[in-house]
Amino acid sequence: MTATSSTLPTPPGQLGLPWIGETVSFLRDPDFMDKRQQQYGPIFKTHIFGSPAIVAIGPEANRFLFANENKYFVVTWPYSTRTLLGPASLSTQAGDVHKSRRKILAQAFQPRALAGYIPEMTNITRRYVEKWEKMGTLTWYPELRQYTFDVACKLLVGIDGATETDLRDWFETWCNGLFTLPIRLPGTKFTRALNCRQKLLDRIEKIIRDRQKQADPGNDTLGILLQARDDDGNTLSVVELKDQILTLLFAGHETLTSATTSFCLKLAQYPEVLEKARTEQQQFDSETPPTFEDLKQMTYLDRVMKEVLRVVPPVGGGFREVIQTCEFNGYQIPKGWSVFYQIGRTHFDEAVYPQPRDFDPDRFEEDKPTFSHIPFGGGMRECLGKEFARLEIKLLAIELLRNYEWELLPSQDLEMEMIPTPRPRDGLRVGLRRRSD
Ligand code: HEM
C-alpha cells in the first residue's frame, strides 16, 4: 500500500548520534548490516552519510524500489561522486532526461553491437592470457585490472594499449576521488581527481573530434553513439558524450575487475566445478572465437557466472532518495530519507538459496524468483552494460578453461577486502600454465 502521507511507524532500528548517526560504525564494522538484520529483520532504519536511511532486504523490497523509481525514489550519489561523474552522466540523470539518454546509450549494448565486440575482446583476452602464461606466477587482481581497462578503452573508444598511456594514471586518480570528502584544497584527493577529470575529458574530446572527421565512425561504442538518435532524432552533444563515455569507462572497469577476479578464485577453489565447465567447452571449436549462438549453448558456464555474481557481487547495493512519502510492508518510508537496497544480502536469503554460503552453480538449474538475483540491479536503472559484462567474463573464462590451468599459491590472505569492490586481500596469487593435453 502507498500514500503521500502516512500514520504508520517507521521501521525499527536506531538513528544513532545527532548528525553523524551510525556512519562511523557503518564504515568500521563489517558486520554492521548483519547485526541489525538479525536484531530488526529485513527492513530497518539507520542514519548514515548525513541522512536517515531505510535498509530494505529481499526480493519484495527490491521489487517495490525498482517499480517506483522516479515516483517515490530517485537515484542519489555523494557530492564528490556526482561532481566527478559530471552533470551529463547517465548515473546522475533522472526522470525523462534519464529515460531518453538511456535509450540512446542502450544502442551500444544491443545484441548486434555486442556480437561486433567479440573478435576484438577475444584478441585482447588472448594477448593477456599469453602474457600471464609467460609470467608463470602472478598476482592476478592488478593484472585483471589492466585487462579490463584495456578492454574498456578499446571497445568503448578505440584506444589500443590504454594501460601503457597517461590515461591509466589519470583514470586511477579520478577514481580515487569518487568517494572522498569534497574538499577543494591543493593536493586533496578530490582536487587531484577534478584535475584528472579535466584531462580525461580533453582526451575523450580529441578522440571524438577525430572520429567525427572520419567517413566511417567505426563500430565500437563511440562509433555507435555518434550515430545513435533518440525518438525525436536528436543525437548526443559532444559535451554530453564526454561525460557519458567517462561514466561507461568507470562503470565497466572496476566492477568487471572484481567479477573476473572472483571467477578465477572460485574455479581454483572448486576443481569439480572447473572440470565440469571445461568438459562443456569440449563441444566447441577451440580455435575460433565463440559466436553469440555458442555462448547461448554454454549453459553450465552461465550458471557458474551467476553463482559467482551471487556469492561475490561486485556492487553491494544502491542508494535512493525518497521523494514522496510511501508505505511498504506496514512501515512508513518518509520523504527526505534514503533507501539502501541490498544486493549481497538479497543473494543470501535462505528461502531462495538453501545453504547460501555454499558455492553451487547447479542451484541455477531452475529459475529463481524475480529480483532475488540482482548483481546488476533492476528496473529502469538496471545495469546498462550487463550484457557487455557477461560477455567479457565469459570470453575470459572460455580462454582459460580451454587452454590453461591455474592454482592458488600458498600462504596468501584470501579474505575479501570490500571497498571499492570485493577482492582477495593479497590480490589473488596464482601459478598459471598452458594445459598439456
Ligand atoms: C560485472 C560487472 C558489472 C556489475 C556487477 C554492474 C552492476 C551494476 C549495478 C548494480 C547497477 C545499478 C546501480 C543502482 O541501482 O543504483 C549498474 C548500473 C550501471 N552500469 Fe553496471 N555493472 C557491471 C558492468 C558494467 C559495464 C561493463 C558497463 C558499461 C560498459 C556498465 C554500465 C552501467 C551504467 C551506465 C549504469 C547506470 C544505469 C542507469 O543509471 O540507468 N556496468 N551496474
Boltz pocket constraint, residues with backbone or C-beta under 6 A from the ligand:
constraints:
  - pocket:
      binder: B
      contacts: [[A, 75], [A, 90], [A, 91], [A, 92], [A, 93], [A, 102], [A, 247], [A, 248], [A, 249], [A, 251], [A, 252], [A, 253], [A, 255], [A, 256], [A, 259], [A, 313], [A, 314], [A, 315], [A, 317], [A, 318], [A, 319], [A, 374], [A, 375], [A, 376], [A, 377], [A, 378], [A, 380], [A, 381], [A, 382], [A, 383], [A, 384], [A, 385], [A, 386], [A, 388], [A, 389]]
      max_distance: 6.0
